[in-house]
Amino acid sequence: MVERVLATEEALALINLLKDKHGPVMFHQSGGCCDGSSPMCYPEGDLLLGDQDVCLGEIGGAPFYMHKNQYDYWKHTQIILDVVAGRGGMFSLEGVEGKRFLTRSRAFTSEELRELGLI
């Protein structure tokens, strides 16, 4: 089965660190301006999800959601959660660690798009 969202080893290590400090976590990428276009990490349940939020899967045991409007642009790509040095969004848990999550992507192959029911 094709996974819609993956994480690098560095991202998984940071997720585990955050889970050790804060308990279960979740991710959301809204696609809004400023910090909204970055993946944000919250303690699970701290962000109220709506019917416009799509769960793309789990990474490191943490669910990853994206707003439907953003998903419509990204649905043909596999999301790869990564980490770089720097400050993340002000409400995202990783900010105090001196790191920030970011999304990279790759286009799905025609075969993967068929498997996902997108063509």
N, C-alpha and C positions, 0 to 999 in steps of 0.2 A: 504494500500500500504506500502511496506517495504521501509524504509528510509535508504539510503546508508551512510548518515552522520548525526550524532547527536552531541550535546554539553552538557556538564555538566552545572549545575546552575552557578558554578564559572566561567566557560568559557563564558557563556552568559552575566554575569555581566561585565566581562572585555571587551567583544565585545561592549556592550552598552557604556562603558566608552570611548573606543577608537572612537566610532562613534560620541559621543558628542564632542570630541576634534578634530577629523579629517574629519568628514563627513562620507559618505558611505565607507565601507571597503570590502575587498575581501581576500580570503585565497588561497594559492597555496602550494602544496607539490610536489616537483620535483623528489625526490628519489636520488638525486646526493649525492656526498660525503659532509662531514662537515655539514654546515647549510642546505644544500639542502634536507636532509632527514627529516627535521623538518617542521611543518606547518608554513608558513610565512604569516603574515598579512600586507597588503599594503592598502594605499588609493585606492579606486576603480578606475581602469583605469591606475594606475601607472605601472603596470606590463603588458607588451604586451603578450597576449595569442596567442598560435599557434594552428595549426590543430592537434597537438599531445596532447593537453590538454583536459581532460575530466571533465565536471562539474558533481560532485557527488550529488549536491543539495545545499540547503541554510541552514545556521545556524544563528539564530539571525538576519535574513534579509541579511546576507552576503553570497555571493556565495563561494563555496569551490571547487577548481579545483585540479586535480592531473595529472601529466604527464602520458601519456598512458603506458610507460614502467613500471612505478611504479604501476599503476592501474592493469596491468596484474597480478602482484603479490598479490594485495590486493582485487581484485574483489569478492572474496568469503567471505570477512569480512565486518562487519559494522564498520565504522570509528567513534570513539567517541573523540571529541575534548575536552581536559581538560587543566587545568592550574596548574603549580607548581611555587614555588618561585625560583628565579634565573634569569639569563640573557638569553634571547632568541637570535635568529640570529641577527646579527648586523643591518640588514635592516628591520627587522620586528618591527612593531609599538609598540608592548608591552614591548620591552626591557627597555625603560626608566621608566616603571612602577615597575621594580624589579620583574617581573613575566615573565614566558614564556609559550607559548602554546606547547602542545605535543599531539600526537595521541595515543590513546589506541584502541583496537579493540576486536571484538568477532566474531567468525565464524558464518555465517548464518546457520540456520537449513536447512534441505533438502527441507522442504516446502517453506521457503523463497527463496532458490536458484531456485526452480521451478517458483515461482512468478516473480523473476527477469529475467527468461529466461536463466539462466546459466546452467541448466541441463534439 
